Amino acid sequence: MTKNTPQNLQNQFANKTQAWSARFSEPVSELVKRYTASVDFDKRLANFDIQGSLAHADMLASIGIISAQDLQDIEKGMDQILEEIAQGNFVWSIDLEDVHLNIEKRLVELIGDAGKRLHTGRSRNDQVATDIRLWLRHEIDLSLDLLHQLRQQLATLSLEHAATILPGFTHLQVAQPVTFGHHLLAYAEMFGRDAERLADCRKRVNRLPLGAAALAGTSYPIDRERVANTLGFDEVCRNSLDAVSDRDFAIEFCAAAALIMTHISRLSEELVLWMSPRVGFIDLADRFCTGSSIMPQKKNPDVPELARGKTGRVNGHLVALLTLMKGQPLAYNKDNQEDKEGLFDTADTIRDTLTIFVDMVQGITVKADAMRAAALQGYATATDLADYLVKKGVPFRDAHETVAHAVRACEERGCDLADLSLNELQDFHQLITDDIFQVLTLEGSVAARNHIGGTAPERVRLEAQRILDASQAG
């Protein structure tokens, strides 16, 4: 039997690829390799991993840990690796576990010992935390831009339909007339808050963990501020244990993404309802719809339906990340490998969804006549009649009761409040005069709400223009 002498072990693992293989007396099983490897999904971090490594190498050279020649070789080697990845020629190996070791091994193949010196003063723990933050910062910036574009499209369509009237609903029952522009601006407000949340989340993402090493920092005289400045981080993480172990910044992003998708889902639900022939308020461009395999007349709003469904997927990733972190002691644990797939999918989902919705909103065809006809049903101006009586001195509760009687009478007669004659209206209250008919019109109803946040066409135009002006200024 071969003894496990240092020389025998060195020979045994001479061709092994793990950075830690000298510590072990037998190789990792193939099943464990597949189970623990992350390279299949974390290789998307490659560009950010190289970006972080180059900043780290620059810092090591600045403090004399590596030579200027080493730095030059590392930069040259990384350039070649970037080119290989871009051209699809880079060979990814599951034996090397993750993106970091794959790149490091290739770098050593290209430049020799200089590549081995690169990992001085850092660990994969702070390396991966840095990569994720660099990647996530990039994704947040993309999503912020898309949210601004979506708001612009909503505001543009709102300007066009600032005076287009449709029924506003509560409990999916006709409530009061609003303008379609006003309705769209409600979503512009939601997406505006989503952008604020993402921008605020970005502040906490944009902190550098590199330099925390495995968990305790490093004994090398590193310059973390230099690395932070090189990579565009606002500041460094202030505690090494926290820097490598927590993923609250990723959880916060997923929470913001879940709210974005919740707002997308609400808009999707309305697009589906509005497009139904039973409602017929809008039509979507054909490129966002599909047909039926059996019913040739069908035009299905698949995009908003699928976006509505993908909301559950994003919500699930948020819950998974929260559950992942809840039982972990300090510091880094292998559990955190599970942070990536859900996080990656969340970012992909909101980016793709927002990209499609920016285009889809531009392709909405508004059927104004159908909207107006629906607003004439369900006694949408009943509240206006009650407000009219209040302005004449009637207590609101009495006015509310009076109009309720009038609505009941209209239901029995099969007519609208505006169809009643002045004499008939006066039967319900003697203070009603012939100026009531202007109040009972749809146009009069929306125009009367001319205050900040109101549905009056004038206000809709002002709010839509404010959004457009702000996006141009930004």
Secondary structure, DSSP 8 states (H G I E B T S, - for coil): -----HHHHHHHTTT---TTGGG-SS---HHHHHHH--HHHHGGGHHHHHHHHHHHHHHHHHTTSS-HHHHHHHHHHHHHHHHHHHHT-----GGG-SHHHHHHHHHHHHHTHHHHHTTTT--HHHHHHHHHHHHHHHHHHHHHHHHHHHHHHHHHHHHHTTT-EEEEEETTEEEEEEEHHHHHHHHHHHHHHHHHHHHHHHHHHSEE-TT-TTTT--SS---HHHHHHHHT-SEE-S-HHHHHH--HHHHHHHHHHHHHHHHHHHHHHHHHHHHSTTT--EE--GGG-B--SS-TT--B-HHHHHHHHHHHHHHHHHHHHHHHHHT--SS--GGGGGHHHHHHHHHHHHHHHHHHHHHHHHT-EE-HHHHHHHHTTTTTTHHHHHHHHHHTT--HHHHHHHHHHHHHHHHHHT--GGGS-HHHHHTT-TT--TTHHHHTSHHHHHHT--STT---HHHHHHHHHHHHHHHHH-
